[in-house]
Amino acid sequence: MPAQISSSLASVWSNYAGERPTDIDTVIRGSKISCVLRDAVKDFDDGMSASAEAEPPPERKLTTSTYRNDAIKAVERVTRRRVLAFMTDHDEKTDVATEAFILESAPRARPSMFTERRES
């Protein structure tokens, strides 16, 4: 699943930056997902500026809010779980972006009504 999340997030990123990041490292720990995107921030910032200054304006203006929504949808589509929180940090000096997602808890398995119950 980490590779699927990386691929989905790279696609979203390229819509905003015009280029995919050089590398994405995705780690899943329980309900927490962390994605580190390398060689990404400058292209993202440039893409956001170009969208804001485009003449005529694009059909759908690209903003940090639309990026947030698109990134959340991409992770929810892959994990089939709702994203409860999304945090992002872009470091211009290192050209690295970190995206963190907190998912709702996985559904608990319910005992089947066809399972025999043991009586003490």
Secondary structure as UniProt FT lines:
FT   HELIX           2..17
FT   STRAND          23..29
FT   TURN            30..31
FT   STRAND          32..38
FT   HELIX           41..53
FT   HELIX           64..79
FT   STRAND          83..91
FT   TURN            92..95
FT   STRAND          96..103
FT   TURN            113..114
//
